[in-house]
Amino acid sequence: MTRTRIKICGLTREQDVDAAVAAGADAVGFVLYPGSQRHVTPQRAAELASRLPPFVTPVLLFVNEDAAKAIAALAAVPGAIAQFHGDETPQQCRESSGAGRYRFMRAARIPLGLAGAGFDLVKYASDFSHAQAILLDAHVDGYGGGGKAFDWSLLPPAVDAHLVLSGGLTPANVGDGIRQLRTRCKTLSVDVSSGVEADARDGKTVKGIKDPGKIRDFVAAVRAADAAP
């Protein structure tokens, strides 16, 4: 059975870190981009990451961050890897990850609708060949966490990279995403943020506040997809 690895992103509270770990997440993400409603400081990310048990990876999300600041944040969180989610070039990713000192993922912002067919993911993965993985997210205003899903069927049939599927994932659709993409890459992981956030009284989700029940449902849906033939 293939095991799809799971990242829960946009965590801001101790209880949400604990809920992600209890549900079986392989990684947790902290957004260090001040423009995000899920933003935490590097110091807060280090506090939250200190709760993690062995073999759960902390991921620090940066958007066009100064290289020295990114390296300092990574140094403050043992075992952390970077996720570059802005307009960083391959060279800037190398510099901001300490020239190979820290591993990193590079986000690919896939256009919504039929325009997604025009995104050359094979070339993108080649350009960022030093990345540990390419994270696939929908291209929305701002950077990530928009809760929008791009058209997975438009991606190339074969990509020579580890891929992380993100963008609008929920317990209801993650299984379909896994089935569509897991044969198109070296390995497939999934990353969820808005899809496991708590509901407010007006029915909208609260950015940065997670629902432990939704986290459990998401992990269960991934494991069900892994068990399917």
NORVENBEL-V544530 format. One record per backbone hydrogen bond with DSSP energy under -1.0 kcal/mol. CO is the residue of the C=O (numbers start at 1). NH is the residue of the N-H. E is the energy in kcal/mol with one decimal. If there is no record, write none. Layout:
CO:NH:E + CO:NH:E
This chain:
5:190:-2.6 + 6:26:-2.0 + 6:27:-1.7 + 7:192:-2.3 + 8:29:-2.6 + 13:17:-1.8 + 14:18:-2.5 + 15:19:-1.8 + 16:20:-2.3 + 17:21:-2.2 + 18:22:-2.6 + 19:23:-1.9 + 20:25:-2.4 + 26:57:-2.4 + 27:8:-2.1 + 28:59:-2.5 + 29:11:-2.3 + 30:61:-2.9 + 31:40:-2.5 + 33:36:-2.2 + 36:39:-1.3 + 41:45:-2.7 + 42:46:-2.1 + 43:47:-1.9 + 44:48:-2.6 + 45:49:-2.7 + 46:50:-1.3 + 48:51:-1.5 + 49:52:-1.7 + 53:56:-1.2 + 57:28:-2.2 + 58:81:-1.8 + 59:30:-2.9 + 60:83:-2.4 + 61:32:-2.4 + 62:85:-3.0 + 66:70:-2.4 + 67:71:-2.5 + 68:72:-2.0 + 69:73:-2.2 + 70:74:-2.4 + 71:75:-2.2 + 72:76:-1.2 + 77:80:-2.1 + 81:60:-2.6 + 82:105:-2.7 + 83:62:-2.8 + 84:107:-2.7 + 89:93:-2.3 + 90:94:-2.0 + 91:95:-2.4 + 92:96:-2.7 + 94:99:-3.1 + 95:98:-1.5 + 97:102:-2.5 + 103:82:-2.5 + 104:132:-3.3 + 105:84:-2.6 + 106:135:-2.3 + 108:137:-2.7 + 110:139:-2.8 + 113:116:-1.8 + 114:117:-1.8 + 115:118:-1.6 + 116:119:-1.4 + 119:121:-1.5 + 120:124:-2.2 + 121:125:-2.7 + 122:126:-1.7 + 123:127:-2.9 + 124:128:-2.0 + 126:129:-1.3 + 128:131:-1.9 + 133:106:-2.1 + 134:164:-2.3 + 135:108:-3.7 + 136:166:-2.2 + 137:110:-3.5 + 150:152:-1.1 + 151:154:-1.6 + 152:155:-1.7 + 159:161:-2.3 + 161:186:-2.2 + 162:134:-2.5 + 163:189:-2.2 + 164:136:-3.2 + 165:191:-2.5 + 170:174:-2.0 + 173:177:-1.9 + 174:178:-2.3 + 175:179:-2.2 + 176:180:-2.1 + 177:181:-1.8 + 178:182:-2.3 + 181:184:-2.1 + 184:159:-2.6 + 187:163:-2.6 + 189:165:-3.0 + 190:7:-2.3 + 192:9:-3.0 + 193:196:-1.6 + 194:197:-1.5 + 196:211:-2.8 + 198:206:-2.5 + 200:203:-1.8 + 204:200:-3.8 + 206:209:-2.0 + 209:198:-3.0 + 211:215:-2.2 + 212:216:-2.3 + 213:217:-2.3 + 214:218:-2.5 + 215:219:-2.4 + 216:220:-2.4 + 217:221:-2.2 + 218:222:-2.1 + 219:223:-2.4 + 220:224:-2.1 + 221:225:-1.9 + 222:226:-2.2 + 223:227:-1.7 + 224:228:-1.0
